[in-house]
Structures are given as structure tokens and as C-alpha cells.
Amino acid sequence: MNDLPEQKETNLSFEKIKKDILRPMQNHKGLELWIAFLLTVLSVCAWAYYVQLRDGLGVTGMRDYVSWGLYIANFVFFVAVSLVGMLISSILGLLRIDWITPISRIAEIIAVAFVAVAGLVIVMDMGRPDRVINVMIHGRFQSPILWDVTVITTYLTISLLLLILPMIPDLAICKKELKKTSPILKKVYNILSFGYINTPSQHKHLHKMIRTLMILIVPVGLAIHTVTSWLFASTLRNGWDTTILGPYFVAGAFVAGAAALIVGMYFFRVNYKLQDYITDLHFDKMGKLMVAVCLVYLYFNLNEFLVPGYKMKTGDDIHLKELFTGHWAIMFWSSQLLGNIIPIILLVTKKFRKPLPIMIISLFILAGAWVKRYVIVIPTLLHPHLPIQNVPENFVNYSPSAIEISVTVFSFALALLIITVLAKIFPVVPICETADNKGIKYKIEA
Amino acid sequence: MKNTIKIIASLFLLFVFTASVAKGQDWNVPASAKNKQNPYEASTKNISSGKKIYNINCKSCHGDAGMGNMLPLQPVAPSDLGSQAFLIQGDGEIYYKINKGQGAMPTFEKTLSDEDKWMVITYLRSFDKNKKESKQVAEVVNPEVSDVNLVLDINNEEKKINANLSGVTEKGDRVALQGIELSIKVKRSFGYLDISGDDAYTNEKGNVTIQFPADLPGDREGHVNLLVKVTDDAYYGEVSVDRISSIGLPTDPVNPLDERAMWGTRANAPIWIILSYVGGVISIWGVIFLVLFQLIQLPKMAKNKE
């Protein structure tokens, strides 16, 4: 504090961090175009949802056999990706792994967007969404559905808090620096900065709250995916009736979430010109993390398919043969190979952990993760224990209708829009934490 | 124009139908199938159960065995299965035909069990005049009667049901009807349970007496719905009598929805699961609200600087 030249130097660095991170929020050409594009897609697909609302779920490909179709596969996928918030900012954060600092906010933004849309996907899967509140009023404690609704709401709340709380110092900077922004945003910054001026007591108080939430989100994050797996595992259906489905889903969620984060990191790094903050080192570390979670997931896959495949119980045999060599073989094997095994092999080498290659590999992992959910949900439903006699052809062959695909596009576009808007109004890389990490001292003026 | 279409359509239908029925004529039974033997003996019990199966599955087309009252289908009517012309073939041949079907004759390969099929053959064989050793179904040697009456007498202590079948002759006398099979049934949740036993044919006094099973449950007072009828309507039309009697085992039915269980309603959820849910929600949301409360205090801390 008393050494003047050092103070000057650090001040300059903090100014640079501030400038670099706040710049994309003030002027970013092309962003309007991207938002306009998303809004167009959303409005077109909203019409598809309107048709579904008007004419009922008959417009989808879902019938008596496959009553959980594309929508539930999407739901499981969205829930899976949202788990990245817990993985990065909570588990790694609690372990005091400091390279996650610049990417933790992107992880939280992805978590908030995806879990919010996951909740919405369930509502969009309902023929009568006006009755959604009945789940709360009349829900049975024995049903995983009540637990799922509860745990998703809770996870969304904690994720939002874990997005906002660590951002309070940055928002205090935004309040002061972003003079030309809209009055509404100024008000948002004013409220959400909670009068923070980085006094030692405020700093201590804030970090205590954040730590509490980081611990709290671990059981809730595990619960959100375990309960989602119980929606399946608490039935007797072949392929779902397994005890490892809970940890299997959690492991799969880490893979999907990490992949989504790498893709997000890449796009923010390139578009927001954040090469100095989201560095090659971060991609390298994320690549190693990806190999670790993929290996865990591979281990669970081995258990999930090898053990029943060895026994080939009646009922299981039809399901497994359909997956291994039958109708679903292409989807099943491509998700296993492109979404898990090949990425592990590639990411072991350092050159594939460079930003562009790892981003492309992550896109494959994400696509594989989505296909995997589709293959978990639908094939099981096609083989009921008590088949219907003289069942109509369209009951035993599910394919999503154009309406369903449009509504699916809607949910993906909505998640992207939420991420875009959050990244536009909030700094995507923590300013103060980055400075803290680099040992740069700073002051936040009131 | 319209008529032409109609004529063509009817000709077409006629052709299809004729072809399918005509095909039924030339049975092609493989030699291996012909050699098959009926593994069941021609006991009264087997003949009787074969008759029941026959009445349900075969009678609607073939009519009563030996009576020639089959459905008059064109161009070929179904055979009288009790006629000597039919019974000249071996058991294996009949068995094959029941299994495969042809033309208008449906296949029973999957709809009847092997035992059922052999029972039907046993029953049909009882009409065979060439088979001396086979027992004939109890011959009806009753006079022509009218006003057939079925009377039930139930002994509650010994749980015995006695049914008496009688009719009035032309002379005006009420006589017992002998050798008629009766069905004694108890109503259960899904349909009737047959408790007739092996030998429910009326004796020379027109009586059938059966022992009601001691372990058959009734309602709270032991009430059961009994139905006694002449098995074959062909003799005297439909003759039956039903009665509610308290010879069942009194039982207190338990509604599985009344207990606390995983399958119960929300009000009947197991205590531990309610506690886990409510406890989880309260503790997690308690911490969330605690954090929110601490958050509100943050602005105040700006004032008391150092």
C-alpha cells in the first residue's frame, strides 16, 4: 500500500482487466444479428408449440407405447448439461483449484440457462400445461416426479444465487464504469451490487455466503440428476430397471456439462477476444478433466451394458439386441464411440487439447450425449411387458413429428438466448476474482 | 354402371369365399401326424371336460355332436363330428385338423392347449360306435318331460349342496331326470369358479350332491353367490337356479389402499418418505433463505467501514 510505483503498476493491470472484460458488453457488433436470428427461430417454433397446445399431443409422434418421446430425452439432456455448474464452480472450487476462476462464470451461466429450460421442457411436454401446479398441490411423496420438480426448482435457485453472488463485486464495477448503458440495466446493476464497496467485512461476509452455497449445491446437484434417473429406475422396464442408473446419469452429466463448457469457452474466447483470460492452459486442463469424467462414464457404461448383456435375461435380451445389433445400433454405437471412447483416445494427446480441436471434439461429445439420452428413453418404451393386441403400426414405431422437432429447436434456441443475454449484461469472466488471483490490489468506489 | 360394379364385387367376393371354403375340402394330413395317439384315457371325467371345451369352441359351427344341427354354410357345411363318417379317421388326423384348420375352419394351435384338444377328441370318440371299449357319455334314458325344475337344497352346517332335477311327463307325473350333467359354480371377482367336481351327473333320483370347499372365502358374513345349471342347454333349454348362501368362509377384505405404502395415495404415503421430503426441503431451503437474509445485510456493512 505504501509502495507507490508498485501501486501504479497494479492499477494499470486492473484497468486493463476491466477494459478487456467490459468491452464486449458495451459494443459488440454482430450480437444484435445473432439475437435477432434466435428470436426469429423462437417465434417460428413458438407457432409449432401453439399448434400443439391447440390440437393436443396427438400432433406429436407420441402414442400409447412411447409416451415419453423426444421431449423427455431433451429434458434429460438439459438437466445433464446444467450439472456443469456444480462440477466446476462447486466441486473444483471447494477443492481450491484456481485455474477455474475465469471459466466458472460461463459454467454458471450455462447451468442457469439449461436448468431453466429443462423445467420448461417438462411443461412443454404436457398436454395441459395449465395443470402443472397440480403436481405441487396433489403430488405424491412416493412419486419421483414430485421430487424432480422440487429439486429442479431448488437447483435453479441455488445456481442463480451462485451466478449472482460471486458477481456482486463485478456488478459494483459495472455500476460505476458502464455509464452509457440503458437505465434499466443501470437499475439492475445498482440493485444486484448490494452496495458492495469491498470492505474487509463485506468481502468476508460475501465469501462465507458463497462457500455455504457451494457446499449446498453438491447434494442438490447430485439429487437433480439422481432423481431424474429415478423417474426411469423406479419402474420395472427393461433397460431402466437398474440400480446404477443414478450414478450413471451423474457421470454422464459431468461429460455433457464439461463438453458444453468447452464449447462455451471457445465461443466467448473468440467472439469476446478473451485470449488473455481463457488461455490455452484452460483448454488443456479442461481436456484432462474431460478424459477423467469420460473414463468414469465409460466405466459405468461397461457395467450398464456388459453385465446385463452377459446374462441376457428374458426381456432384457430384446432391448439389448435392439441396441447392440438391431434398430438402434447405429445411434447406440455412434454415441458410445464418437461421444466417449474416441474422445478419450484423442484427448490423451496434448495437441488435441488445443482450443479448436477440443471444441470440435466437445461438439461430438455433446451430440453423442444427446443421442445417448434418446437411446435411453425411447427403445425401452417400445417393448412393454404387456403388449397391446393388434397394436396399430404407429404405436410400435416412434419417430418425432415436425411439431416435436420444432419445439425441440425452440428449447435449444431459448437456452442459447438466455446464455447470450446473460453474457451481454453480465461480465463473462470474473473481474475481481481474476485480479485477486493475480495478486492485483484494487478498490471499488461507491 | 353402379350395378356392374356391384355385380363384379359380388362375383369377386363369391369367388374368394368359394375358393377359401373349397380349399378346406382336401385336407393334406402328413403320415407322421396320422400316427399320433391320444395320450388320455376315455374316462368320464375326460369326456365331460372335452364336452365343455367342445361346447365353447366347436359347437357354434359344428352343432351338437351326432345331432346333425351344424351351421348350414355354403358350399360345404361343417361335418357332424359325432357321425361315423367323421370318426372313421384316426385321433392323430383329427388332432392335426384341429391344429392347422383350413378354409373356414380356424386353427386352434395357439388358442387351445394340447390337453384341451385331446379332451375334445376323447369326447368325440365317445360317439364312435366301433370303439367298444370306450365309455359312452352317460346315456339319457329319460322320458319326454316338460316343466323341468331344478331345486337346490343347501346344508349350511356340513356345507353340502344338493341339486335335484325333475320334469313332468305327458301323464302329469313329476319324475326325476337321470344322467344329466349339472354345473355348480360360485361367483368370484372375475367370473365363475366351477366346483362341480368330476362326476356331477344326476343319479336315479335326479340328485347331485357336492361338498362346498371348506376354504372358499365369502364376504364378511360368508355369503357366496351360487349358480347351478344344467350344463348342456340342448336337453331342456336353459335350466338354472342361483342362490346367495352363507356357506363361504367369512373374510374381512383388506383394501391395500388403506395402509401406508409406496403405492398408496398421498395421504397414505409412508412416514419416512414424507419426513425425508419435508426434511430435505426445509433444510435446503432454510439454508437458501439464510443466505438471502445475509445478502440483505451486505449493503449495511458498507457503512461501518473498518
Contacts between the chains, C-beta under 8 A, distances in Angstrom:
chain1	res1	chain2	res2	distance
A	138	B	266	6.7
A	139	B	266	7.1
A	140	B	265	7.0
A	140	B	266	4.5
A	140	B	269	6.3
A	141	B	266	6.5
A	141	B	269	4.2
A	141	B	273	4.9
A	141	B	274	5.1
A	141	B	277	4.9
A	142	B	262	4.9
A	142	B	263	7.6
A	142	B	264	7.2
A	142	B	269	5.4
A	142	B	270	7.3
A	142	B	273	5.9
A	146	B	277	7.5
A	147	B	277	6.9
A	150	B	277	7.6
A	150	B	281	6.3
A	154	B	281	7.9
A	154	B	284	5.8
A	154	B	285	7.0
A	154	B	288	7.6
A	157	B	288	6.1
A	158	B	288	6.6
A	161	B	288	7.2
A	161	B	291	6.5
A	161	B	292	7.8
A	165	B	291	7.9
A	165	B	295	7.3
A	168	B	298	7.4
A	194	B	295	6.4
A	194	B	298	4.3
A	194	B	299	5.3
A	195	B	298	6.6
A	195	B	299	3.3
A	195	B	302	4.6
A	196	B	298	6.4
A	196	B	299	7.9
A	196	B	302	7.0
A	197	B	302	5.0
A	197	B	305	7.9
A	199	B	301	6.2
A	199	B	302	6.3
A	199	B	305	5.2
A	199	B	306	6.8
A	200	B	306	7.0
A	201	B	301	5.0
A	201	B	304	7.3
A	202	B	298	6.2
A	202	B	301	4.7
A	202	B	302	6.5
A	205	B	294	6.7
A	205	B	297	7.3
A	205	B	298	6.4
A	205	B	301	6.1
A	206	B	298	6.7
A	208	B	294	7.6
A	209	B	291	5.1
A	209	B	294	5.3
A	209	B	295	6.6
A	212	B	287	6.4
A	212	B	290	7.6
A	212	B	291	5.8
A	213	B	291	6.0
A	216	B	284	6.6
A	216	B	287	5.3
A	216	B	288	7.3
A	219	B	284	7.7
A	220	B	284	6.3
A	446	B	302	6.8
